Amino acid sequence: MTAPARPDIGLIIVGDEILSGKRADKHLPRLVELLTERGLQLGWAEYVGDKPERITETLRRAFASGDIVFSCGGIGATPDDHTRQCAARALGVELALHPEAEVLIRERMQDVAREQGVPYEPDRPDNIHRLNMGVFPKGAAIIANPYNKIPGFTVGTVHFVPGFPVMAWPMMQNVLDTFYAHLFQRGAYVEKSVIVFGSMEATLTPLMEQVEREHPNVKVFSLPSVDHPTYGRHIDLGVKGEPDHVEPAYRSLLDGLNVLKVRLGPELVRP
């Protein structure tokens, strides 16, 4: 029997500020780190601005995919935050104040009042407005926010966190460790490659295709570079997958390169 397919892991980054260049996205490299530490890989990523129609369509595809998806940004309560509303629209459900979220947001407002040395006024208009940050699609579960208690939310396998890295990163880590530990493959994934000089990808493609045919449990990769500070013009050619499958595939790759009589440099291993 073949092992059941593992779900892909995706990332959605929401916000005009990323697409305009006002802010640089830091979520993608951090999520890659979190996944790599757990023997997982990011399958796809999408960037989307603050246009509600586009956010809704992006989320509709995410919900339908069955993938594990993290969505970063747009869950606040200002006019340019649309993610909560778009998630509800994509699901075809209504929004509602989540009771656990309400408790946490009120706790946060009390903490702030205490820090500022002023009385907590729950019915003050700005405090009432802050409760909108806990208005989620019906059926959502909360994601705890260890930074300031304002929660994110989960629907199915799509997880919504703020755009602020200091909040989003521990929340994503908690989601992974709480719900997906059974998928972790620490030490069960490796890449082996060799630096190839003086060759073209077109020349190497038949060999790459042959290795993948003969070793279907690995992926062959080719990363060309024209101005590497150490190797100059070269191709980083290798295989990646589970160690037991990588070893024989990599030997086949090296045998094929020797037949082609190409000049080889250092061999590289990446966990």
Backbone bond lengths (Angstrom), bond angles and torsions (degrees), N, CA, C in turn:
res aa  C-N    CA-C-N  psi(-1)  N-CA   C-N-CA  omega(-1)  CA-C   N-CA-C  phi
1 M - - - 1.463 - - 1.525 109.67 -
2 T 1.311 116.03 141.49 1.458 119.59 175.91 1.521 109.30 -84.07
3 A 1.341 115.71 147.71 1.457 120.46 179.44 1.519 109.91 -67.53
4 P 1.332 118.10 144.83 1.461 119.58 178.69 1.513 111.04 -61.32
5 A 1.311 115.79 143.27 1.468 120.33 -178.44 1.521 109.73 -65.49
6 R 1.321 115.27 137.78 1.460 120.03 176.51 1.527 108.38 -82.98
7 P 1.321 117.50 143.04 1.466 118.75 178.55 1.514 111.13 -65.74
8 D 1.302 116.18 146.83 1.457 120.13 171.54 1.523 109.01 -68.91
9 I 1.316 115.41 158.00 1.461 121.40 175.98 1.516 107.83 -116.50
10 G 1.322 116.21 126.79 1.458 120.99 -176.89 1.512 112.40 -122.33
11 L 1.319 115.20 163.18 1.466 122.64 179.98 1.520 108.96 -135.84
12 I 1.327 116.30 131.54 1.461 122.63 174.39 1.518 107.89 -118.09
13 I 1.319 116.59 126.69 1.461 122.26 177.11 1.517 107.61 -110.99
14 V 1.343 116.69 121.33 1.455 121.76 -175.81 1.527 109.54 -109.70
15 G 1.348 115.86 132.45 1.455 118.50 172.59 1.520 113.99 146.67
16 D 1.332 115.43 129.09 1.463 120.11 175.64 1.517 112.06 -59.85
17 E 1.340 116.74 -30.58 1.463 119.93 -175.20 1.524 112.39 -64.33
18 I 1.337 116.93 -25.91 1.461 120.18 176.79 1.528 109.87 -76.72
19 L 1.331 116.31 -45.11 1.467 120.37 -177.18 1.524 111.68 -70.21
20 S 1.331 117.70 -27.34 1.464 120.42 179.43 1.521 112.46 -84.13
21 G 1.329 116.77 -12.83 1.459 120.11 -178.28 1.514 114.50 87.50
22 K 1.341 117.30 3.25 1.471 119.02 178.31 1.519 111.02 -65.68
23 R 1.328 115.46 -32.76 1.456 120.89 175.57 1.519 109.09 -132.77
24 A 1.322 115.37 146.15 1.465 120.89 176.95 1.525 109.15 -94.50
25 D 1.310 115.66 137.46 1.460 119.48 178.80 1.521 110.39 -70.63
26 K 1.323 116.33 127.80 1.463 122.09 175.69 1.522 111.75 -112.67
27 H 1.330 116.33 -6.71 1.461 119.25 -175.36 1.527 112.49 -70.80
28 L 1.328 117.40 -40.95 1.461 119.45 -176.12 1.526 111.50 -60.14
29 P 1.348 119.72 -53.59 1.466 117.38 179.82 1.521 113.52 -62.06
30 R 1.345 117.64 -33.55 1.461 118.72 179.72 1.523 111.06 -70.37
31 L 1.336 117.82 -41.28 1.456 119.25 178.18 1.526 110.29 -63.91
32 V 1.326 117.27 -39.03 1.468 119.78 176.08 1.527 110.06 -57.78
33 E 1.338 117.19 -42.45 1.466 120.50 177.77 1.527 111.53 -61.80
34 L 1.338 116.37 -47.29 1.458 120.26 -179.58 1.527 111.03 -59.73
35 L 1.326 116.40 -41.56 1.454 120.23 -179.46 1.523 111.41 -69.82
36 T 1.321 116.97 -43.29 1.462 120.79 -179.00 1.522 110.68 -60.35
37 E 1.326 116.38 -40.57 1.470 120.34 178.11 1.522 111.98 -59.73
38 R 1.323 116.80 -22.68 1.460 122.02 -176.78 1.527 112.19 -108.98
39 G 1.309 116.52 11.32 1.453 120.38 178.62 1.505 114.08 72.92
40 L 1.344 116.58 24.19 1.466 121.79 -179.35 1.516 110.08 -115.07
41 Q 1.326 115.73 167.88 1.457 121.07 -179.53 1.524 110.81 -133.37
42 L 1.319 115.44 147.42 1.461 120.64 173.19 1.523 108.83 -79.08
43 G 1.345 115.45 128.17 1.459 119.80 -177.71 1.514 113.88 -90.60
44 W 1.355 117.08 -31.60 1.459 119.41 -178.77 1.527 109.49 -163.43
45 A 1.311 115.00 162.12 1.468 121.56 176.98 1.518 108.68 -147.46
46 E 1.331 115.46 146.02 1.467 121.57 177.28 1.526 109.42 -134.93
47 Y 1.317 115.17 142.75 1.462 121.54 172.97 1.524 108.16 -111.98
48 V 1.323 116.49 135.07 1.455 120.11 -178.61 1.527 108.68 -141.02
49 G 1.313 116.04 139.63 1.457 120.44 179.09 1.516 111.51 -78.44
50 D 1.330 115.71 -164.96 1.461 121.07 -173.24 1.529 113.97 -90.57
51 K 1.318 117.56 18.00 1.459 120.57 177.37 1.519 109.61 -77.89
52 P 1.348 118.69 115.79 1.473 120.43 -173.59 1.523 114.36 -56.22
53 E 1.324 117.32 -40.22 1.457 119.14 -177.31 1.528 111.21 -61.96
54 R 1.319 115.91 -40.48 1.466 119.38 -179.18 1.526 111.16 -71.63
55 I 1.345 116.81 -39.02 1.464 119.81 176.91 1.526 109.79 -61.32
56 T 1.330 116.34 -44.70 1.465 120.56 -179.09 1.522 111.02 -59.71
57 E 1.320 117.40 -45.79 1.459 120.40 -179.29 1.526 110.90 -65.52
58 T 1.326 117.10 -40.39 1.463 120.62 178.13 1.523 110.57 -61.40
59 L 1.333 117.17 -44.23 1.459 120.84 -179.99 1.517 111.79 -70.02
60 R 1.315 116.93 -34.65 1.471 119.60 177.84 1.531 109.89 -59.89
61 R 1.321 116.46 -42.18 1.464 119.88 178.00 1.529 111.11 -67.67
62 A 1.321 116.64 -37.26 1.463 119.97 179.53 1.521 111.11 -63.80
63 F 1.340 116.98 -45.95 1.463 120.41 179.63 1.525 110.98 -62.71
64 A 1.316 116.96 -37.59 1.459 120.61 -176.56 1.517 112.98 -77.37
65 S 1.328 117.06 -17.82 1.464 120.78 -172.04 1.520 113.86 -73.15
66 G 1.338 117.25 -29.11 1.458 120.02 -171.95 1.510 112.94 78.25
67 D 1.332 117.52 2.21 1.456 121.62 178.60 1.525 111.00 -77.50
68 I 1.316 115.66 161.39 1.465 121.90 169.15 1.525 106.11 -84.42
69 V 1.324 117.27 118.42 1.457 121.01 -171.65 1.522 109.97 -128.61
70 F 1.321 115.58 134.66 1.454 122.06 170.79 1.523 108.42 -108.33
71 S 1.329 116.37 130.23 1.465 122.26 176.75 1.515 107.97 -115.61
72 C 1.314 116.51 121.96 1.463 121.98 -175.38 1.523 110.21 -112.07
73 G 1.345 116.00 122.95 1.450 120.20 172.94 1.508 114.42 104.55
74 G 1.338 114.43 155.66 1.456 121.56 172.80 1.504 115.67 80.00
75 I 1.348 118.81 15.14 1.474 119.03 -177.95 1.528 111.61 -104.07
76 G 1.331 117.18 14.05 1.461 120.47 176.73 1.521 110.89 -78.39
77 A 1.333 115.14 -160.44 1.476 119.75 -175.66 1.518 112.12 -126.82
78 T 1.331 117.47 25.84 1.461 120.96 175.56 1.528 109.22 -96.36
79 P 1.334 118.46 165.22 1.468 120.20 -174.53 1.528 114.92 -60.04
80 D 1.335 118.14 -22.12 1.461 119.55 -179.45 1.527 112.29 -93.69
81 D 1.328 117.69 6.91 1.466 121.80 176.58 1.528 109.10 -99.07
82 H 1.321 115.95 114.34 1.469 119.98 -174.32 1.527 113.67 -122.32
83 T 1.322 118.27 -3.93 1.464 119.59 -168.68 1.517 112.77 -63.62
84 R 1.315 117.84 -42.24 1.476 119.46 -179.24 1.531 110.82 -61.02
85 Q 1.335 115.69 -46.76 1.462 120.00 -179.63 1.532 111.35 -64.60
86 C 1.326 115.92 -40.25 1.466 119.86 -178.66 1.523 111.02 -68.74
87 A 1.327 117.04 -35.01 1.466 119.79 177.23 1.518 110.12 -62.84
88 A 1.331 117.19 -44.39 1.462 120.28 178.34 1.519 111.05 -62.17
89 R 1.342 115.93 -42.27 1.464 119.78 179.86 1.529 110.74 -64.09
90 A 1.328 116.25 -41.03 1.471 120.17 179.84 1.522 111.56 -64.65
91 L 1.332 116.32 -31.47 1.462 121.08 -179.47 1.521 112.72 -86.99
92 G 1.327 116.38 -16.17 1.454 119.84 -176.07 1.512 113.19 72.77
93 V 1.348 116.25 32.66 1.466 120.87 178.40 1.519 109.10 -124.92
94 E 1.330 115.86 170.06 1.456 120.54 178.71 1.519 110.71 -91.95
95 L 1.323 115.14 163.39 1.457 122.09 174.48 1.524 109.85 -90.51
96 A 1.329 115.59 148.90 1.462 119.90 177.49 1.523 108.83 -154.01
97 L 1.310 116.42 148.92 1.460 120.79 176.13 1.522 109.11 -68.34
98 H 1.315 116.01 120.28 1.457 121.18 -178.70 1.524 108.79 -76.53
99 P 1.326 118.84 127.32 1.465 119.91 -173.85 1.531 113.82 -61.38
100 E 1.342 117.21 -39.02 1.468 118.96 178.16 1.519 110.61 -68.91
101 A 1.327 116.37 -38.21 1.452 119.66 177.72 1.524 111.00 -63.43
102 E 1.321 116.44 -39.78 1.464 119.82 178.92 1.526 110.72 -60.12
103 V 1.312 117.25 -44.68 1.469 120.52 179.15 1.525 110.49 -59.67
104 L 1.329 116.83 -45.88 1.461 120.72 -177.79 1.524 111.58 -66.23
105 I 1.322 117.35 -40.69 1.463 120.34 -179.39 1.529 110.15 -67.22
106 R 1.324 116.74 -40.27 1.475 119.04 177.26 1.531 110.33 -65.19
107 E 1.330 117.25 -37.89 1.460 119.43 175.80 1.521 110.68 -60.98
108 R 1.309 116.40 -41.14 1.458 120.48 179.32 1.524 110.90 -64.36
109 M 1.317 117.72 -42.34 1.459 120.53 179.03 1.526 110.78 -63.49
110 Q 1.329 117.09 -38.08 1.457 120.15 176.58 1.529 110.92 -66.52
111 D 1.323 117.14 -39.98 1.467 120.49 177.45 1.523 110.83 -59.98
112 V 1.336 116.55 -44.73 1.463 120.67 -178.98 1.529 110.64 -64.21
113 A 1.337 116.61 -43.68 1.464 119.86 178.97 1.526 110.64 -60.76
114 R 1.316 115.87 -41.13 1.457 120.07 179.36 1.530 110.78 -65.14
115 E 1.337 117.00 -42.64 1.460 120.87 179.02 1.529 111.68 -63.03
116 Q 1.330 116.19 -34.65 1.472 121.02 -178.86 1.521 112.61 -86.69
117 G 1.330 117.02 -6.79 1.458 120.35 179.62 1.518 113.68 70.67
118 V 1.332 116.85 31.58 1.465 121.23 179.49 1.520 108.27 -123.71
119 P 1.335 118.77 158.61 1.465 120.70 179.22 1.529 110.94 -70.66
120 Y 1.318 115.51 147.73 1.453 121.10 175.46 1.522 108.47 -81.47
121 E 1.328 115.91 123.96 1.459 121.71 -178.61 1.527 108.70 -117.69
122 P 1.316 118.37 91.86 1.464 121.04 -173.17 1.517 114.49 -62.63
123 D 1.346 117.27 -26.14 1.461 119.60 -176.81 1.526 113.18 -95.60
124 R 1.323 116.68 5.54 1.461 119.28 177.30 1.532 108.82 -65.54
125 P 1.330 119.37 139.18 1.469 120.55 -173.59 1.522 114.83 -53.23
126 D 1.334 117.50 -40.52 1.460 117.86 -178.31 1.527 111.22 -69.17
127 N 1.332 117.75 -32.95 1.457 119.89 176.82 1.526 111.37 -70.85
128 I 1.305 117.52 -37.65 1.466 120.54 174.86 1.527 109.85 -61.30
129 H 1.333 116.30 -41.90 1.462 120.17 -179.82 1.527 111.14 -63.28
130 R 1.325 117.44 -35.86 1.467 120.16 -178.38 1.526 112.26 -62.15
131 L 1.313 116.98 -23.98 1.460 119.08 178.20 1.525 112.22 -64.71
132 N 1.333 116.84 -17.72 1.467 119.60 177.31 1.519 111.69 -61.03
133 M 1.332 117.12 -23.54 1.460 119.85 178.88 1.527 111.79 -68.53
134 G 1.334 117.35 -11.44 1.457 121.33 175.69 1.509 113.66 -107.09
135 V 1.327 116.86 12.38 1.461 121.61 177.45 1.530 108.15 -89.15
136 F 1.323 115.39 108.11 1.458 121.80 -174.12 1.527 110.17 -121.39
137 P 1.326 117.63 165.88 1.472 119.25 172.76 1.531 110.66 -57.46
138 K 1.289 116.57 140.57 1.469 120.39 179.28 1.529 109.66 -57.91
139 G 1.323 115.25 135.66 1.454 120.81 -178.95 1.512 113.71 95.16
140 A 1.342 117.37 -5.64 1.463 120.70 -179.21 1.524 110.55 -72.23
141 A 1.325 115.77 153.61 1.461 123.05 170.83 1.525 107.48 -110.68
142 I 1.327 116.68 153.26 1.455 118.93 -176.85 1.529 111.44 -86.91
143 I 1.326 115.26 154.97 1.464 123.17 169.94 1.521 106.68 -113.32
144 A 1.320 116.53 120.85 1.459 120.53 -177.34 1.526 110.92 -64.86
145 N 1.323 114.94 141.93 1.464 122.66 179.06 1.530 107.77 -114.46
146 P 1.336 118.50 103.80 1.458 120.16 -175.92 1.523 113.85 -72.11
147 Y 1.330 116.86 -11.53 1.464 119.48 -176.50 1.521 111.73 -80.56
148 N 1.337 117.40 -50.14 1.469 119.10 -176.96 1.537 113.65 -141.20
149 K 1.319 116.34 14.36 1.476 123.37 175.17 1.525 114.90 75.66
150 I 1.347 119.15 -13.57 1.471 120.01 -179.26 1.527 107.77 -72.63
151 P 1.319 119.33 112.83 1.463 120.19 -168.75 1.519 113.77 -80.13
152 G 1.320 114.04 159.90 1.449 121.95 162.86 1.520 107.82 -94.97
153 F 1.334 116.12 -166.83 1.465 118.42 -179.21 1.514 111.44 -149.87
154 T 1.314 114.10 159.07 1.460 123.19 -179.05 1.515 109.67 -126.82
155 V 1.330 115.67 136.92 1.466 121.23 168.21 1.522 106.52 -129.89
156 G 1.329 116.13 115.26 1.457 119.43 -177.15 1.511 110.45 63.80
157 T 1.321 116.46 -120.91 1.470 120.91 179.38 1.536 111.14 -111.16
158 V 1.317 116.31 19.86 1.468 120.97 175.96 1.523 107.63 -109.03
159 H 1.319 116.28 125.60 1.457 122.90 -169.78 1.531 110.03 -120.90
160 F 1.323 116.10 125.88 1.459 122.50 -173.26 1.528 110.12 -109.23
161 V 1.330 115.16 123.41 1.465 121.14 -179.32 1.526 108.82 -130.43
162 P 1.347 117.15 163.64 1.470 118.97 -179.82 1.527 112.19 -67.19
163 G 1.322 114.59 171.09 1.455 119.88 177.31 1.515 113.56 -81.74
164 F 1.338 117.59 -16.03 1.463 120.72 -178.16 1.526 110.10 -75.71
165 P 1.335 118.23 121.18 1.467 120.05 -178.36 1.522 113.82 -55.93
166 V 1.344 117.60 -39.07 1.460 120.21 -177.40 1.527 111.95 -60.89
167 M 1.317 116.47 -24.65 1.465 121.07 176.11 1.527 110.78 -95.67
168 A 1.322 116.55 -46.45 1.463 121.08 -171.23 1.517 112.81 -64.79
169 W 1.318 117.96 -41.25 1.460 119.74 -172.20 1.519 113.78 -66.06
170 P 1.342 119.46 -48.08 1.478 117.05 175.86 1.521 112.62 -65.64
171 M 1.321 117.74 -28.83 1.460 120.10 178.06 1.529 110.32 -68.76
172 M 1.335 117.86 -42.47 1.458 120.22 177.47 1.523 110.69 -64.49
173 Q 1.314 116.28 -41.32 1.462 120.07 178.88 1.524 110.80 -61.16
174 N 1.317 116.68 -42.47 1.459 120.67 179.71 1.524 111.48 -63.86
175 V 1.325 116.73 -40.88 1.462 120.08 177.78 1.523 110.65 -61.40
176 L 1.320 116.65 -45.95 1.462 120.08 179.81 1.523 111.10 -59.95
177 D 1.334 116.39 -48.59 1.458 120.00 -174.54 1.524 112.51 -72.48
178 T 1.320 117.01 -27.39 1.466 120.28 -177.88 1.525 112.37 -83.52
179 F 1.332 117.14 -41.35 1.459 120.00 -170.37 1.528 114.78 -109.45
180 Y 1.326 118.07 -17.88 1.457 118.42 -171.54 1.525 113.96 -127.14
181 A 1.337 117.15 19.52 1.468 119.65 179.75 1.528 111.44 -59.87
182 H 1.341 117.08 -29.01 1.467 119.97 -179.56 1.526 112.73 -67.21
183 L 1.328 116.48 -13.82 1.469 120.40 179.14 1.528 112.46 -94.08
184 F 1.334 116.69 -11.37 1.458 119.50 -174.31 1.527 110.33 -62.25
185 Q 1.325 115.21 142.53 1.463 121.95 179.04 1.525 109.76 -134.96
186 R 1.309 116.27 53.48 1.467 119.45 -179.39 1.521 110.00 -58.06
187 G 1.328 115.14 128.54 1.458 120.07 179.44 1.503 114.27 77.18
188 A 1.332 117.87 3.07 1.466 120.28 -175.97 1.526 112.16 -107.01
189 Y 1.320 116.82 18.60 1.461 120.31 -179.84 1.523 108.07 -142.68
190 V 1.315 116.53 136.42 1.459 119.66 -178.58 1.524 109.35 -150.05
191 E 1.316 115.83 152.56 1.462 122.68 171.47 1.526 108.38 -119.08
192 K 1.326 116.46 133.91 1.463 121.17 173.56 1.521 107.42 -126.89
193 S 1.321 115.65 132.14 1.457 118.93 -178.24 1.518 109.99 -147.49
194 V 1.307 114.55 170.45 1.463 121.62 178.30 1.521 108.26 -137.21
195 I 1.305 116.18 144.86 1.463 121.51 176.19 1.522 108.70 -79.72
196 V 1.336 116.13 125.53 1.458 122.47 -178.67 1.525 108.53 -112.30
197 F 1.332 115.69 126.05 1.468 120.97 179.50 1.530 109.87 -106.38
198 G 1.327 114.57 149.51 1.455 120.60 169.18 1.510 115.56 66.87
199 S 1.338 117.42 28.64 1.458 119.74 178.80 1.518 109.15 -133.36
200 M 1.334 115.27 165.74 1.453 121.72 179.23 1.529 109.06 -113.56
201 E 1.345 115.29 151.15 1.464 118.88 179.33 1.526 111.43 -60.14
202 A 1.324 117.07 -36.08 1.461 119.34 -179.80 1.528 111.24 -61.63
203 T 1.326 116.37 -34.19 1.460 120.41 178.36 1.520 111.34 -69.87
204 L 1.324 116.32 -34.09 1.463 121.29 -175.48 1.529 113.12 -87.41
205 T 1.329 117.63 -15.87 1.459 120.93 -174.51 1.531 113.44 -57.81
206 P 1.357 120.32 -45.51 1.475 118.35 179.00 1.529 112.41 -58.50
207 L 1.327 117.37 -38.16 1.457 120.09 177.91 1.526 110.80 -65.91
208 M 1.329 117.38 -41.98 1.465 121.19 178.83 1.527 110.14 -60.56
209 E 1.319 116.75 -44.39 1.463 120.85 179.77 1.532 111.10 -64.25
210 Q 1.323 116.30 -38.48 1.465 120.36 179.26 1.527 111.27 -64.45
211 V 1.341 116.21 -43.90 1.466 119.85 -179.82 1.529 110.35 -62.74
212 E 1.332 117.59 -41.10 1.465 119.48 179.73 1.528 111.69 -68.49
213 R 1.320 117.22 -33.45 1.471 119.68 176.65 1.528 111.15 -66.37
214 E 1.326 115.28 -43.69 1.460 120.11 -175.88 1.524 112.31 -78.88
215 H 1.343 116.89 -20.89 1.464 121.48 -177.28 1.538 108.08 -133.95
216 P 1.335 116.86 75.10 1.469 120.42 -171.92 1.531 114.68 -68.17
217 N 1.331 118.23 -9.73 1.461 120.14 -178.59 1.534 113.22 -90.38
218 V 1.324 117.11 4.13 1.459 119.94 177.15 1.525 109.29 -122.89
219 K 1.320 114.51 165.81 1.458 121.38 172.28 1.527 108.18 -115.92
220 V 1.310 115.47 137.55 1.457 121.06 175.70 1.522 108.25 -96.45
221 F 1.327 116.81 138.55 1.463 119.33 179.33 1.522 110.51 -130.76
222 S 1.317 114.22 153.46 1.458 122.50 -179.88 1.520 107.87 -137.58
223 L 1.331 116.47 118.52 1.464 121.78 -178.90 1.522 109.59 -121.03
224 P 1.337 117.56 94.84 1.466 119.53 -179.59 1.524 111.76 -77.77
225 S 1.299 115.89 151.38 1.464 122.36 175.88 1.522 108.70 -142.59
226 V 1.333 115.79 143.14 1.464 119.69 179.94 1.520 112.71 -110.07
227 D 1.333 118.35 -12.90 1.460 119.42 -174.35 1.527 112.19 -144.51
228 H 1.327 116.69 37.96 1.455 120.28 -179.90 1.532 110.13 -63.21
229 P 1.331 118.95 135.73 1.474 120.48 -175.84 1.522 113.75 -64.12
230 T 1.340 117.68 -23.32 1.472 120.07 -179.55 1.519 112.46 -104.07
231 Y 1.337 116.46 -46.33 1.460 120.28 -172.37 1.520 113.98 -100.78
232 G 1.323 118.44 -8.67 1.459 119.83 -176.92 1.518 110.65 64.62
233 R 1.345 116.45 -143.01 1.463 120.52 179.45 1.528 109.20 -73.69
234 H 1.344 115.99 124.01 1.459 119.86 -177.53 1.521 109.68 -164.16
235 I 1.319 115.86 175.78 1.459 122.91 171.85 1.517 107.79 -127.59
236 D 1.332 115.77 127.32 1.461 121.80 173.24 1.524 106.33 -89.95
237 L 1.339 116.51 104.32 1.468 122.04 -171.45 1.523 109.10 -113.78
238 G 1.328 117.03 128.41 1.451 117.55 -177.35 1.510 113.79 -165.26
239 V 1.334 114.44 -170.47 1.457 122.62 179.52 1.521 108.35 -131.41
240 K 1.344 116.11 154.20 1.458 120.68 179.55 1.513 109.69 -142.19
241 G 1.344 114.78 147.84 1.456 121.01 -179.10 1.511 110.00 155.99
242 E 1.332 116.98 -158.16 1.453 121.71 178.48 1.529 109.29 -71.84
243 P 1.343 117.48 141.14 1.471 120.75 -173.49 1.525 114.19 -51.74
244 D 1.336 118.25 -42.53 1.463 119.88 -177.37 1.523 112.26 -63.89
245 H 1.328 116.96 -27.82 1.461 120.46 178.58 1.526 111.62 -89.02
246 V 1.333 116.17 -30.72 1.465 120.14 -177.04 1.526 111.30 -67.14
247 E 1.330 117.44 -41.17 1.474 120.15 -174.41 1.531 112.62 -57.22
248 P 1.332 119.39 -54.82 1.477 117.71 -179.80 1.522 112.90 -66.66
249 A 1.326 117.42 -33.66 1.462 119.13 179.00 1.521 110.59 -66.83
250 Y 1.322 116.14 -39.25 1.462 119.56 -179.77 1.531 110.92 -66.98
251 R 1.333 116.75 -37.60 1.472 119.21 176.83 1.522 110.37 -63.36
252 S 1.339 116.50 -39.62 1.473 119.42 177.29 1.526 110.96 -63.40
253 L 1.337 115.62 -38.99 1.463 119.65 178.89 1.527 110.48 -63.30
254 L 1.317 117.10 -45.65 1.467 120.31 179.63 1.524 111.27 -63.92
255 D 1.333 116.80 -40.29 1.474 119.26 178.08 1.521 110.54 -60.12
256 G 1.327 115.94 -42.66 1.461 119.26 179.64 1.523 112.31 -65.93
257 L 1.321 116.79 -38.14 1.464 120.10 178.22 1.521 110.87 -66.03
258 N 1.316 117.47 -36.58 1.464 120.19 177.79 1.519 111.26 -66.08
259 V 1.346 116.25 -36.71 1.471 119.47 176.63 1.531 110.19 -63.50
260 L 1.337 116.45 -37.79 1.463 120.62 179.89 1.530 112.53 -74.99
261 K 1.344 116.07 -11.06 1.461 121.72 178.13 1.541 112.31 58.86
262 V 1.329 115.55 40.47 1.462 119.07 176.09 1.530 109.00 -88.69
263 R 1.315 115.62 158.02 1.470 120.76 -179.24 1.528 109.11 -85.53
264 L 1.334 115.43 126.76 1.450 120.83 -175.83 1.514 110.87 -109.75
265 G 1.339 114.65 146.14 1.451 122.16 176.80 1.515 110.49 -108.80
266 P 1.327 117.40 -147.56 1.461 121.71 -177.41 1.523 111.99 -65.61
267 E 1.334 114.28 151.86 1.454 120.91 172.22 1.532 108.46 -95.66
268 L 1.339 116.26 143.02 1.451 121.43 -175.89 1.526 109.83 -123.25
269 V 1.327 116.49 141.63 1.456 122.43 175.77 1.513 108.10 -128.26
270 R 1.334 116.13 128.70 1.459 121.26 179.52 1.518 108.58 -127.84
271 P 1.340 117.34 131.11 1.465 118.93 177.38 1.528 110.45 -72.43
